[in-house]
Amino acid sequence: MNVHYFMEKPAYDVTQLALCQHADTEVFRQALQRAKDNPQSFYVDWSNKESFIYSCLLTNKGHESAVKCAQFSPRGSKVVSCSSDKTIKVWDSQSGQEYLSMTGHTDFVNWCCYSPDATMIASCSDDKTVRIWNSHDGGLIHTFRVHEEEVSMCAWSHDSTRIVSCCNDWYIRIWDVVKATLISEIAGHDDAVRACQFSPDDQYLISGSQDCTVKVWDLAKDRWIVDYKGHDAPVSSCCFSPDGKNIASSSEHFVQIWIAQTGQLLNTCESKNGMLVLHCVYSPDGTQIAAGLSDFSIQIWDSTSTNTLALFKGHSGWVYVVDFDHTGDRLLSGADDGTTMIWDVESGQNQDMVGLKRDFAAMYTEDDNLLVVAPDLTNRIRITKGHNGNIAKLNRSCSTLTPLEDCRIRCCAISAHDEIAYGTDKGQVKVISLGGQVLHDCPHGHNGPVRWLCYTQDGKVLITCSDDKTIKIWKEGAEAIVCTGHTESVRKCRLFDKDTKILSSSWDGTLKVWDSRSGKLIYTCQHNDRSEWILSCDISPDQSMLASASVDTTAKIWNAENGELIHNIKGHRDCVRSCKFSTDNSLIATGDDQGIVKIWNTKTGTIESTCGKHHCWVTDIRWSPDSQRLVSVSENIKWWTVNGKCLQTLPIKGSFSKYIEVLDNYKTFITIDSAGILYILTAIENKSTNINGAK
């Protein structure tokens, strides 16, 4: 179990953490009994936790901003990481426990690394300095200030006596760490130098640049011997193979492998879906190459065949750095989302490489079976039934049942007749049966990505909206009715007033209400005068009010009959990303990008309570039937009382979730995190739990 969970403020509930363990363990059995026996508690069981293999061993959230670099210590027991928050941290690679936090840089810290003898740590920064630290107590040993621009990277010689650094001033510099002196300045690139490394025997140096070249330098002769020009775009990283014979360098969506002494190209590894390769590294035995990608994932290739061996997904930002430990068994990654993750390489190679996207739909079928539908990374719809749905088996057994699309599936919905509708990035709208049979297909339904869709209650009419600024009404056997009027992407559409009206929200800063039978515009709610994006909208359960939440830090409540403004809700200090009316219509909850959830009175527009906070965007909120509780999702899942008390927090494997669905009278909670993992969570009933989830 990860120690850093207990270092959260407040710490995670030990019983809830134990409930995430496998059901056949004594830890789980004892935790379940404790949850049932505690009348003042709220706990959930992750019902489908047995159905997947997850390769992430640890997620560390110790930095407050993007993790620019993270490296194992020479023996792998510790990790050093640095961040845009200007700090360098040392922490335990098994537990996540923080040992040291070094401050002193005055701008983003771009790179950090242990000396091979593990006694020192080097760092470099946008503050134009290279610094050497004592790895045991964090004390500053040296500061080198010769660079004239931001320093991108630094690396140690294998005898721990020298440091090489590269900079936006086009220079590479080598420093004597013992004497604290500059040994040499190397010039030869025609643009910023982004990467540098000593060869395993310390006789050579490689450098990769924005000028699209990689150079191999003979340090004895003080000149380059190979000027590799195989890339057509700026080089993001380069590294020697462990034996020093080959070099791997990355640019755009390729990693090229070539002979160090001649520059002869041997192989090319291509990233999945044409994603940018931000950093690459060899495994200690040289048989594998790992890379961090711009789609928030990590890819591992066989360095000889260039076949993909594993894909790891869990970050929610660009993966800036990857690093193997000394055994090659673990892989470290750091990303723009502020997290560092450690992965089990072997289990990653053995697992199904299909993860789910976070845009899902869920409902109970007529036979009282839970149905969850979600697109996956291969652009298929995945379907699972039951609280214990085995996603691993499903991915294999259903791969031939649902259509394979040639682009990302953006949204999906389930009709009352158990038909599944979905929209794609290319504007396609398709309806399939639970068995995967295509019932309706409109390849050019929209002229841009389909962002949202929903069915009428009888399942006979489908509503879609798109980046093409339109809403479309699809009736069986008829041409689609097109609603035009928005001037930017339409992000959501909802039905109300017995399905006779459509609510749409757009990045043009407006809500619009349409007649669902004719497609005619009824009225427009202008959220602000600056046309700032509306990020969320909602309809009160009694359908008398509408709500909008915006990047302008406000939420607004509108009269659903005529579109008149009722309340302008102010109090957030960042984008308001989510809003949800309570079941009894008396309250509305709003969540912002600072992680704060606030609860407001819908009659007065005044604040009632503030719910603690998450540490990331609050992306969705749901209420209990009695309006006494709510659940929010962000970097974790939190349950709250209406007065702002946190009842429970559930850590997730990925770095955040996007939506949460609540079913079965606040007893079943469903979400998918950024790692593509499905969570079917069941509230554990104890002696005081009633059917509304209140106590």
C-alpha positions as CSV (number, residue, x, y, z in Angstrom):
1,M,0.0,0.0,0.0
2,N,1.3,3.5,-0.9
3,V,2.5,5.3,2.2
4,H,1.9,8.7,0.6
5,Y,-1.9,8.0,0.9
6,F,-1.5,8.4,4.6
7,M,0.4,11.7,4.2
8,E,-2.5,13.4,2.6
9,K,-4.2,16.0,4.7
10,P,-6.5,14.6,5.8
11,A,-5.1,11.0,5.3
12,Y,-7.1,8.5,3.4
13,D,-9.3,6.2,5.5
14,V,-7.4,3.0,6.2
15,T,-10.6,0.9,6.1
16,Q,-11.5,2.3,2.7
17,L,-8.1,1.6,1.3
18,A,-8.3,-2.0,2.6
19,L,-11.7,-2.3,0.8
20,C,-9.8,-1.8,-2.5
21,Q,-7.7,-4.9,-1.9
22,H,-8.7,-8.3,-3.4
23,A,-11.9,-9.8,-2.0
24,D,-10.2,-13.1,-1.1
25,T,-7.7,-11.4,1.3
26,E,-8.1,-11.2,5.1
27,V,-7.4,-7.5,4.9
28,F,-10.5,-7.0,2.7
29,R,-12.7,-9.3,4.9
30,Q,-11.8,-7.5,8.1
31,A,-12.4,-4.1,6.4
32,L,-15.8,-5.1,5.1
33,Q,-16.9,-6.2,8.5
34,R,-15.6,-3.0,10.1
35,A,-17.5,-1.0,7.5
36,K,-20.7,-2.9,8.2
37,D,-20.4,-2.5,11.9
38,N,-19.7,1.2,11.9
39,P,-23.1,3.1,12.0
40,Q,-21.5,6.5,11.5
41,S,-19.5,5.6,8.4
42,F,-19.8,5.6,4.6
43,Y,-17.8,3.1,2.6
44,V,-17.8,1.7,-0.9
45,D,-16.7,-1.6,-2.3
46,W,-14.9,-1.5,-5.7
47,S,-17.1,-4.3,-7.0
48,N,-15.2,-5.0,-10.2
49,K,-11.6,-4.7,-8.9
50,E,-10.8,-8.3,-9.6
51,S,-11.4,-7.8,-13.3
52,F,-8.3,-6.0,-14.4
53,I,-4.5,-6.1,-14.1
54,Y,-3.1,-2.6,-13.5
55,S,0.6,-2.1,-13.9
56,C,1.0,1.0,-11.9
57,L,2.9,0.3,-8.7
58,L,2.8,3.8,-7.2
59,T,1.4,7.2,-8.0
60,N,3.2,10.1,-6.4
61,K,1.5,13.6,-6.2
62,G,4.2,15.4,-4.3
63,H,4.7,18.3,-6.7
64,E,2.4,21.3,-7.1
65,S,3.0,21.7,-10.8
66,A,4.3,19.8,-13.9
67,V,7.0,17.2,-13.2
68,K,9.7,18.0,-15.7
69,C,12.1,15.1,-14.8
70,A,12.2,12.1,-12.5
71,Q,15.1,9.6,-12.2
72,F,15.7,6.5,-10.1
73,S,18.7,6.5,-7.7
74,P,21.5,4.1,-8.9
75,R,20.1,1.2,-6.8
76,G,16.5,2.1,-7.4
77,S,15.4,2.6,-3.8
78,K,14.8,6.3,-4.2
79,V,13.5,8.8,-6.9
80,V,14.6,12.3,-7.5
81,S,12.0,14.5,-9.2
82,C,11.9,18.2,-10.2
83,S,9.1,20.4,-11.2
84,S,7.8,23.7,-12.6
85,D,7.1,24.5,-8.9
86,K,10.9,25.2,-8.6
87,T,11.5,22.3,-6.2
88,I,13.5,19.1,-6.3
89,K,12.2,16.2,-4.2
90,V,13.7,12.9,-3.1
91,W,11.2,10.2,-2.2
92,D,11.0,6.4,-1.5
93,S,10.3,4.4,-4.7
94,Q,8.3,1.8,-2.9
95,S,6.1,3.9,-0.6
96,G,6.2,7.4,-2.0
97,Q,7.4,8.8,1.3
98,E,9.2,12.1,0.9
99,Y,12.7,12.4,2.3
100,L,14.0,15.7,1.0
101,S,12.7,18.9,-0.7
102,M,15.4,21.2,-2.1
103,T,14.6,24.8,-2.9
104,G,16.8,27.5,-4.3
105,H,16.1,27.6,-8.0
106,T,14.1,30.7,-8.9
107,D,12.4,29.3,-12.0
108,F,11.2,26.0,-13.5
109,V,13.6,23.1,-12.7
110,N,14.0,21.2,-16.0
111,W,16.2,18.2,-15.1
112,C,17.6,16.4,-12.1
113,C,19.7,13.2,-11.7
114,Y,21.7,11.2,-9.2
115,S,25.4,10.9,-9.6
116,P,26.4,7.3,-10.3
117,D,28.0,7.0,-6.8
118,A,24.6,8.3,-5.3
119,T,26.3,11.0,-3.2
120,M,25.1,14.0,-5.2
121,I,22.2,15.3,-7.2
122,A,22.5,17.6,-10.2
123,S,19.7,20.0,-11.3
124,C,19.3,22.6,-14.0
125,S,16.7,25.3,-14.4
126,D,15.2,28.1,-16.5
127,D,17.0,30.4,-14.0
128,K,20.1,29.7,-16.1
129,T,21.9,27.7,-13.4
130,V,23.2,24.2,-12.8
131,R,23.2,23.2,-9.1
132,I,24.8,20.3,-7.3
133,W,23.2,19.0,-4.1
134,N,24.1,16.6,-1.3
135,S,21.8,13.7,-1.9
136,H,21.8,12.7,1.8
137,D,20.8,16.0,3.5
138,G,19.8,18.2,0.5
139,G,22.5,20.8,1.1
140,L,23.6,22.9,-1.8
141,I,27.2,22.1,-2.8
142,H,27.8,24.2,-6.0
143,T,26.0,26.6,-8.2
144,F,27.2,27.1,-11.8
145,R,26.1,30.3,-13.5
146,V,27.8,30.5,-16.9
147,H,24.8,29.7,-19.1
148,E,23.1,32.7,-20.7
149,E,19.7,31.1,-21.3
150,E,17.5,28.4,-19.9
151,V,19.3,25.2,-19.1
152,S,17.4,22.2,-20.6
153,M,19.3,19.2,-19.3
154,C,22.3,18.0,-17.3
155,A,23.9,14.5,-17.0
156,W,26.8,12.9,-15.0
157,S,29.9,11.3,-16.2
158,H,30.0,7.7,-15.0
159,D,32.9,8.4,-12.6
160,S,30.8,11.1,-10.9
161,T,33.4,13.8,-11.4
162,R,31.9,15.8,-14.3
163,I,28.6,17.2,-15.3
164,V,27.5,18.1,-18.9
165,S,24.7,20.7,-19.4
166,C,23.0,22.0,-22.5
167,C,21.2,25.2,-23.0
168,N,19.0,27.4,-25.1
169,D,22.1,29.6,-25.9
170,W,23.2,26.7,-28.3
171,Y,26.1,25.8,-26.0
172,I,27.0,22.5,-24.3
173,R,29.2,22.9,-21.2
174,I,31.2,20.4,-19.2
175,W,32.0,21.1,-15.5
176,D,34.5,19.6,-13.1
177,V,32.3,18.9,-10.0
178,V,35.3,18.3,-7.7
179,K,37.0,21.6,-8.5
180,A,33.8,23.4,-9.3
181,T,35.2,24.8,-12.5
182,L,34.1,25.0,-16.2
183,I,36.2,22.5,-18.2
184,S,35.0,23.3,-21.7
185,E,32.3,25.0,-23.8
186,I,31.2,23.2,-26.9
187,A,29.5,25.0,-29.8
188,G,28.2,23.5,-33.1
189,H,24.5,23.5,-33.1
190,D,22.4,26.2,-34.8
191,D,19.6,26.3,-32.3
192,A,18.8,25.5,-28.6
193,V,20.3,22.2,-27.4
194,R,17.7,20.1,-25.7
195,A,19.5,16.9,-24.7
196,C,23.0,15.7,-23.8
197,Q,24.6,12.5,-22.3
198,F,28.0,11.0,-21.8
199,S,28.8,7.6,-23.5
200,P,29.1,4.6,-21.1
201,D,32.9,4.9,-21.3
202,D,32.8,8.7,-20.9
203,Q,34.9,9.2,-24.1
204,Y,32.0,10.6,-26.1
205,L,29.1,12.9,-25.8
206,I,25.8,13.2,-27.6
207,S,23.6,16.3,-28.0
208,G,20.2,16.8,-29.6
209,S,19.0,20.1,-30.8
210,Q,16.1,22.2,-32.0
211,D,18.1,22.4,-35.3
212,C,16.9,18.8,-36.0
213,T,20.3,17.2,-35.6
214,V,22.0,14.9,-33.1
215,K,25.8,15.2,-32.8
216,V,28.3,12.7,-31.4
217,W,31.4,14.5,-29.9
218,D,34.8,13.0,-29.4
219,L,35.8,14.5,-26.1
220,A,39.5,13.8,-26.5
221,K,39.6,15.6,-29.9
222,D,37.0,18.2,-28.8
223,R,35.0,18.0,-32.0
224,W,32.0,16.2,-33.4
225,I,32.5,13.0,-35.3
226,V,28.9,12.3,-36.4
227,D,26.3,14.9,-37.4
228,Y,23.1,12.9,-37.6
229,K,20.5,14.5,-39.8
230,G,17.8,11.8,-40.0
231,H,15.1,13.9,-38.2
232,D,12.9,16.4,-40.0
233,A,11.9,18.2,-36.8
234,P,13.5,19.4,-33.5
235,V,15.0,16.6,-31.5
236,S,13.3,16.1,-28.1
237,S,15.8,13.5,-26.6
238,C,18.7,11.2,-27.3
239,C,20.5,8.5,-25.4
240,F,23.2,5.9,-25.8
241,S,22.5,2.2,-25.7
242,P,24.0,0.6,-22.6
243,D,26.9,-0.8,-24.6
244,G,27.5,2.6,-26.2
245,K,27.2,1.2,-29.8
246,N,23.9,2.7,-30.7
247,I,21.9,5.9,-30.1
248,A,18.2,6.3,-29.9
249,S,16.9,9.8,-30.7
250,S,13.3,11.1,-30.7
251,S,11.6,13.7,-32.8
252,E,7.9,14.2,-33.8
253,H,6.3,10.7,-33.5
254,F,9.4,8.7,-34.1
255,V,12.3,7.2,-32.2
256,Q,15.2,6.5,-34.5
257,I,18.0,3.9,-33.7
258,W,21.3,4.4,-35.3
259,I,25.0,3.5,-35.0
260,A,26.9,5.9,-32.8
261,Q,30.2,5.8,-34.8
262,T,28.7,6.1,-38.3
263,G,25.2,7.6,-38.0
264,Q,23.8,4.6,-40.0
265,L,20.0,4.2,-39.4
266,L,19.1,0.8,-38.0
267,N,15.5,1.0,-37.0
268,T,12.6,3.4,-36.4
269,C,10.0,3.0,-33.7
270,E,6.7,4.8,-34.4
271,S,4.4,6.0,-31.6
272,K,0.8,5.0,-31.6
273,N,-1.7,7.3,-33.3
274,G,1.1,9.6,-34.4
275,M,1.6,11.1,-30.9
276,L,4.7,13.3,-30.2
277,V,7.6,11.5,-28.5
278,L,8.8,13.8,-25.7
279,H,11.5,11.6,-24.2
280,C,13.0,8.2,-24.8
281,V,15.4,5.9,-22.8
282,Y,17.0,2.4,-23.2
283,S,16.4,-0.4,-20.7
284,P,19.5,-1.5,-18.8
285,D,20.0,-4.5,-21.0
286,G,19.4,-2.6,-24.2
287,T,16.5,-4.8,-25.4
288,Q,13.8,-2.2,-24.9
289,I,13.1,1.5,-25.5
290,A,10.5,3.4,-23.5
291,A,9.1,6.8,-24.5
292,G,6.8,9.4,-22.9
293,L,4.1,10.6,-25.3
294,S,1.9,13.6,-25.8
295,D,-1.3,11.6,-25.4
296,F,-0.4,11.1,-21.7
297,S,0.8,7.5,-22.2
298,I,4.1,5.6,-22.2
299,Q,5.0,3.2,-25.0
300,I,7.7,0.4,-24.9
301,W,9.2,-1.1,-28.0
302,D,11.5,-4.0,-28.6
303,S,14.7,-2.2,-29.7
304,T,15.5,-4.8,-32.4
305,S,12.1,-5.6,-33.9
306,T,10.5,-2.3,-32.9
307,N,7.3,-4.2,-32.0
308,T,5.3,-2.5,-29.3
309,L,5.6,-4.5,-26.1
310,A,3.5,-2.4,-23.7
311,L,1.4,0.7,-23.3
312,F,0.9,2.4,-19.9
313,K,-1.9,4.9,-19.4
314,G,-2.6,6.8,-16.2
315,H,-1.3,10.4,-16.5
316,S,-3.5,13.2,-17.6
317,G,-0.8,15.4,-19.1
318,W,2.1,15.1,-21.5
319,V,4.7,12.6,-20.2
320,Y,7.9,14.5,-20.2
321,V,10.3,11.9,-18.9
322,V,10.7,8.1,-18.5
323,D,13.4,6.1,-16.7
324,F,14.1,2.4,-16.0
325,D,15.5,1.3,-12.7
326,H,18.8,-0.6,-12.6
327,T,17.1,-4.0,-13.0
328,G,14.8,-2.9,-15.9
329,D,11.8,-4.3,-13.9
330,R,10.3,-0.9,-13.1
331,L,9.7,2.2,-15.2
332,L,9.3,5.7,-13.9
333,S,7.3,8.5,-15.6
334,G,6.8,12.2,-14.9
335,A,4.1,14.3,-16.5
336,D,2.6,17.7,-16.9
337,D,-0.3,16.7,-14.6
338,G,2.1,17.0,-11.6
339,T,2.3,13.3,-10.9
340,T,5.1,10.7,-11.0
341,M,4.2,7.1,-11.6
342,I,6.1,3.8,-11.2
343,W,5.1,0.9,-13.5
344,D,5.7,-2.8,-13.4
345,V,7.3,-3.5,-16.8
346,E,6.6,-7.2,-16.9
347,S,2.9,-7.0,-16.0
348,G,2.5,-4.2,-18.6
349,Q,3.8,-6.6,-21.2
350,N,1.4,-9.3,-20.2
351,Q,-1.8,-7.3,-19.9
352,D,-4.4,-6.4,-22.6
353,M,-3.3,-3.1,-24.0
354,V,-6.9,-1.8,-24.3
355,G,-8.0,0.8,-21.9
356,L,-11.3,2.7,-21.8
357,K,-12.0,6.3,-22.5
358,R,-13.7,8.4,-19.9
359,D,-16.8,9.2,-22.0
360,F,-19.2,6.5,-20.9
361,A,-22.9,5.8,-20.3
362,A,-24.5,3.6,-17.7
363,M,-28.0,2.4,-16.8
364,Y,-30.0,-0.5,-15.4
365,T,-31.7,-2.6,-18.0
366,E,-35.3,-3.9,-17.8
367,D,-34.0,-7.2,-16.3
368,D,-32.3,-5.1,-13.5
369,N,-28.8,-5.7,-14.9
370,L,-26.2,-2.9,-14.8
371,L,-25.0,-1.9,-18.2
372,V,-21.9,0.2,-18.8
373,V,-20.9,1.3,-22.3
374,A,-17.6,3.1,-23.1
375,P,-15.3,3.7,-26.0
376,D,-11.8,2.2,-25.8
377,L,-8.4,3.2,-27.1
378,T,-8.8,1.1,-30.2
379,N,-11.9,3.1,-31.2
380,R,-14.5,0.4,-30.4
381,I,-17.4,0.5,-28.0
382,R,-17.0,-1.8,-25.0
383,I,-20.0,-3.2,-23.3
384,T,-20.1,-4.8,-19.8
385,K,-23.0,-6.1,-17.7
386,G,-23.2,-6.6,-14.0
387,H,-21.4,-5.1,-11.0
388,N,-18.5,-7.6,-11.5
389,G,-18.1,-7.1,-15.2
390,N,-14.8,-8.6,-16.3
391,I,-13.3,-6.0,-18.6
392,A,-10.2,-8.1,-19.4
393,K,-12.4,-10.9,-20.7
394,L,-14.8,-8.5,-22.3
395,N,-12.0,-6.8,-24.3
396,R,-11.0,-10.1,-25.8
397,S,-14.5,-11.6,-26.4
398,C,-16.1,-8.5,-27.7
399,S,-13.4,-7.3,-30.0
400,T,-15.2,-8.7,-33.1
401,L,-18.7,-7.7,-32.0
402,T,-18.7,-3.9,-32.1
403,P,-17.5,-1.9,-35.1
404,L,-14.0,-0.7,-35.3
405,E,-13.9,3.0,-36.1
406,D,-11.0,4.9,-37.8
407,C,-11.0,7.7,-35.3
408,R,-11.8,8.5,-31.7
409,I,-15.3,7.9,-30.3
410,R,-16.1,11.0,-28.4
411,C,-19.5,10.2,-26.7
412,C,-22.1,7.5,-26.3
413,A,-25.6,7.0,-24.9
414,I,-28.0,4.2,-24.2
415,S,-31.6,4.2,-25.2
416,A,-34.7,2.8,-23.3
417,H,-34.6,0.0,-25.8
418,D,-30.9,-0.9,-25.0
419,E,-29.6,0.6,-28.2
420,I,-26.3,2.3,-28.1
421,A,-25.6,5.6,-30.0
422,Y,-22.2,7.1,-30.4
423,G,-20.4,10.0,-32.2
424,T,-16.9,10.2,-33.5
425,D,-14.2,12.8,-34.1
426,K,-15.1,12.8,-37.8
427,G,-18.7,13.7,-37.2
428,Q,-20.1,10.1,-37.7
429,V,-23.3,9.2,-35.8
430,K,-23.9,5.5,-35.4
431,V,-26.5,3.3,-33.5
432,I,-25.7,-0.3,-32.7
433,S,-27.4,-3.1,-30.7
434,L,-26.0,-4.7,-27.6
435,G,-24.7,-7.4,-29.9
436,G,-22.8,-4.9,-32.0
437,Q,-25.1,-5.0,-35.0
438,V,-25.2,-1.6,-36.8
439,L,-28.8,-0.3,-36.8
440,H,-28.2,3.2,-38.2
441,D,-25.1,4.8,-39.6
442,C,-24.7,8.4,-40.7
443,P,-21.0,8.8,-41.8
444,H,-21.4,12.6,-42.1
445,G,-23.8,13.3,-39.4
446,H,-21.8,16.4,-38.4
447,N,-19.0,18.4,-39.9
448,G,-16.9,18.2,-36.8
449,P,-16.4,16.0,-33.7
450,V,-19.6,15.0,-32.0
451,R,-19.4,16.2,-28.4
452,W,-22.6,14.9,-26.8
453,L,-25.7,12.9,-27.5
454,C,-28.8,12.0,-25.6
455,Y,-32.1,10.0,-26.2
456,T,-35.7,11.0,-25.5
457,Q,-37.2,8.9,-22.7
458,D,-39.0,6.6,-25.1
459,G,-35.8,6.1,-27.0
460,K,-37.3,7.1,-30.4
461,V,-35.4,10.4,-30.9
462,L,-31.7,11.1,-30.7
463,I,-30.2,14.5,-30.1
464,T,-26.5,15.3,-31.0
465,C,-24.3,18.3,-30.8
466,S,-20.9,19.1,-32.4
467,D,-17.9,21.3,-32.9
468,D,-19.6,22.3,-36.1
469,K,-21.8,24.6,-33.9
470,T,-25.0,22.7,-34.6
471,I,-27.5,20.5,-32.7
472,K,-29.2,17.8,-34.7
473,I,-32.5,16.0,-34.0
474,W,-32.6,12.5,-35.4
475,K,-36.0,10.9,-35.8
476,E,-36.3,7.4,-37.1
477,G,-37.1,7.4,-40.8
478,A,-36.7,11.1,-41.3
479,E,-34.0,13.6,-42.2
480,A,-32.2,15.2,-39.3
481,I,-33.5,18.6,-38.1
482,V,-30.6,21.0,-37.8
483,C,-30.6,23.7,-35.1
484,T,-28.3,26.6,-35.9
485,G,-27.4,29.7,-33.9
486,H,-24.4,28.9,-31.8
487,T,-21.2,30.6,-33.0
488,E,-18.7,28.2,-31.4
489,S,-18.5,24.5,-30.5
490,V,-21.6,23.1,-28.8
491,R,-20.4,20.9,-25.9
492,K,-23.6,19.5,-24.3
493,C,-27.2,19.0,-25.1
494,R,-30.0,18.0,-22.7
495,L,-33.7,17.3,-23.0
496,F,-36.4,18.6,-20.6
497,D,-40.0,19.6,-20.3
498,K,-41.3,16.1,-21.2
499,D,-38.7,16.0,-24.0
500,T,-40.2,18.9,-25.8
501,K,-37.3,21.2,-25.3
502,I,-33.5,20.9,-25.8
503,L,-30.9,22.8,-23.7
504,S,-27.6,23.3,-25.4
505,S,-24.4,24.9,-24.0
506,S,-21.6,26.3,-26.1
507,W,-18.1,27.7,-26.0
508,D,-19.7,30.9,-27.4
509,G,-20.8,31.7,-23.8
510,T,-24.5,31.0,-24.3
511,L,-27.2,28.5,-23.3
512,K,-29.9,28.1,-25.9
513,V,-33.3,26.4,-25.6
514,W,-34.8,24.8,-28.7
515,D,-38.1,23.2,-29.6
516,S,-37.3,19.5,-30.0
517,R,-40.1,18.9,-32.5
518,S,-39.3,21.8,-34.9
519,G,-35.8,22.7,-34.1
520,K,-36.7,26.3,-33.7
521,L,-34.8,28.5,-31.2
522,I,-37.0,29.5,-28.2
523,Y,-34.6,31.7,-26.3
524,T,-30.9,32.4,-25.5
525,C,-29.2,32.9,-22.1
526,Q,-26.0,35.0,-22.5
527,H,-23.8,34.0,-19.7
528,N,-21.4,36.9,-20.0
529,D,-20.6,39.8,-22.4
530,R,-17.2,38.3,-23.3
531,S,-18.4,35.1,-24.9
532,E,-16.3,33.1,-22.4
533,W,-16.8,29.3,-22.5
534,I,-19.6,27.6,-20.7
535,L,-18.1,24.4,-19.3
536,S,-21.2,22.8,-17.8
537,C,-25.0,23.1,-17.7
538,D,-27.8,21.5,-15.7
539,I,-31.6,21.3,-15.4
540,S,-33.3,21.3,-12.1
541,P,-35.3,18.1,-11.3
542,D,-38.6,20.0,-11.4
543,Q,-37.4,21.6,-14.7
544,S,-38.1,25.1,-13.5
545,M,-34.5,26.2,-13.5
546,L,-31.4,26.0,-15.7
547,A,-27.8,26.4,-14.7
548,S,-24.6,27.3,-16.4
549,A,-21.0,27.3,-15.2
550,S,-18.2,29.2,-17.0
551,V,-14.5,29.9,-17.2
552,D,-15.4,33.4,-16.0
553,T,-15.4,32.0,-12.4
554,T,-19.2,32.3,-12.1
555,A,-22.3,30.1,-12.3
556,K,-25.7,31.4,-13.2
557,I,-29.3,30.1,-12.5
558,W,-31.9,30.9,-15.1
559,N,-35.7,30.6,-15.4
560,A,-36.4,27.6,-17.6
561,E,-39.7,29.0,-18.8
562,N,-38.4,32.3,-20.3
563,G,-34.6,32.3,-19.9
564,E,-34.5,35.2,-17.5
565,L,-31.5,35.4,-15.1
566,I,-32.4,34.4,-11.5
567,H,-29.1,34.4,-9.8
568,N,-25.5,35.3,-10.7
569,I,-23.4,33.1,-8.4
570,K,-20.0,34.6,-7.5
571,G,-17.5,33.2,-5.0
572,H,-15.2,30.9,-6.9
573,R,-11.7,32.1,-7.8
574,D,-11.1,29.9,-10.8
575,C,-13.0,28.3,-13.7
576,V,-16.3,26.8,-12.6
577,R,-16.2,23.4,-14.4
578,S,-19.2,21.6,-12.9
579,C,-22.7,22.4,-11.6
580,K,-25.6,20.2,-10.3
581,F,-29.0,20.9,-8.8
582,S,-30.0,19.0,-5.7
583,T,-32.8,16.4,-6.0
584,D,-35.2,18.7,-4.1
585,N,-34.3,21.7,-6.2
586,S,-33.4,23.8,-3.2
587,L,-29.6,23.7,-3.7
588,I,-27.0,23.8,-6.4
589,A,-23.4,22.5,-6.1
590,T,-20.6,24.0,-8.2
591,G,-17.0,22.7,-8.6
592,D,-14.0,24.8,-9.7
593,D,-10.5,24.3,-11.0
594,Q,-9.0,24.9,-7.6
595,G,-10.7,21.7,-6.4
596,I,-13.4,23.5,-4.3
597,V,-17.0,22.4,-4.2
598,K,-19.5,25.0,-3.0
599,I,-23.2,24.6,-2.2
600,W,-25.7,27.5,-2.9
601,N,-29.3,28.2,-2.1
602,T,-31.3,28.3,-5.3
603,K,-33.9,30.7,-3.8
604,T,-31.5,33.3,-2.5
605,G,-28.3,32.6,-4.6
606,T,-26.3,32.7,-1.3
607,I,-23.7,30.2,-0.2
608,E,-24.7,27.5,2.2
609,S,-21.5,25.6,2.6
610,T,-18.0,24.8,1.2
611,C,-16.8,21.2,0.8
612,G,-13.1,20.9,1.8
613,K,-11.3,20.5,-1.5
614,H,-9.8,18.3,-4.1
615,H,-6.3,19.0,-5.5
616,C,-7.4,19.3,-9.1
617,W,-10.3,20.3,-11.3
618,V,-13.8,19.2,-10.1
619,T,-15.2,17.7,-13.2
620,D,-18.5,16.3,-12.1
621,I,-21.0,16.3,-9.2
622,R,-24.0,14.2,-8.2
623,W,-26.5,14.4,-5.4
624,S,-28.2,11.7,-3.2
625,P,-32.0,11.3,-3.5
626,D,-32.6,13.1,-0.2
627,S,-30.3,16.0,-1.1
628,Q,-28.3,15.4,2.0
629,R,-25.2,14.1,0.3
630,L,-23.2,14.6,-2.8
631,V,-20.2,13.0,-4.6
632,S,-17.6,14.8,-6.7
633,V,-14.8,13.5,-9.0
634,S,-11.4,15.0,-9.6
635,E,-8.0,13.4,-8.9
636,N,-10.0,11.2,-6.5
637,I,-13.6,10.6,-5.6
638,K,-15.1,12.3,-2.6
639,W,-18.4,12.0,-0.8
640,W,-19.7,14.9,1.2
641,T,-22.6,15.9,3.5
642,V,-24.7,18.9,2.5
643,N,-22.9,21.0,5.2
644,G,-19.5,20.4,3.6
645,K,-18.2,17.5,5.8
646,C,-16.1,14.9,3.8
647,L,-17.6,11.5,4.4
648,Q,-15.1,9.5,2.4
649,T,-12.3,9.7,-0.2
650,L,-11.4,7.0,-2.7
651,P,-8.0,7.2,-4.4
652,I,-8.0,6.1,-8.1
653,K,-5.3,4.5,-10.1
654,G,-5.1,7.2,-12.8
655,S,-4.6,10.9,-12.2
656,F,-8.2,12.0,-12.5
657,S,-11.7,11.1,-13.6
658,K,-14.0,13.1,-15.8
659,Y,-17.6,12.0,-15.1
660,I,-19.4,10.0,-12.4
661,E,-22.8,8.2,-12.8
662,V,-24.9,7.5,-9.7
663,L,-27.6,4.8,-9.9
664,D,-29.7,2.6,-7.7
665,N,-30.8,5.2,-5.2
666,Y,-27.2,6.4,-4.4
667,K,-26.0,2.9,-3.9
668,T,-24.0,2.4,-7.2
669,F,-21.3,4.9,-8.4
670,I,-19.6,4.4,-11.8
671,T,-16.6,6.3,-13.2
672,I,-13.6,5.7,-15.5
673,D,-10.3,7.3,-14.7
674,S,-7.5,8.6,-16.9
675,A,-5.8,5.2,-16.8
676,G,-8.8,3.7,-18.6
677,I,-9.9,1.8,-15.6
678,L,-13.6,1.2,-14.9
679,Y,-14.8,1.6,-11.3
680,I,-18.2,0.1,-10.3
681,L,-18.5,1.2,-6.7
682,T,-21.2,-0.2,-4.4
683,A,-22.1,1.6,-1.1
684,I,-21.7,-0.8,1.8
685,E,-24.9,-0.9,3.8
686,N,-24.6,-0.7,7.6
687,K,-27.2,-0.7,10.4
688,S,-28.1,2.9,9.8
689,T,-28.3,3.2,6.0
690,N,-31.7,3.8,4.6
691,I,-32.8,3.6,0.9
692,N,-32.0,7.2,0.3
693,G,-28.4,6.8,1.4
694,A,-29.0,9.1,4.4
695,K,-28.2,8.3,8.0
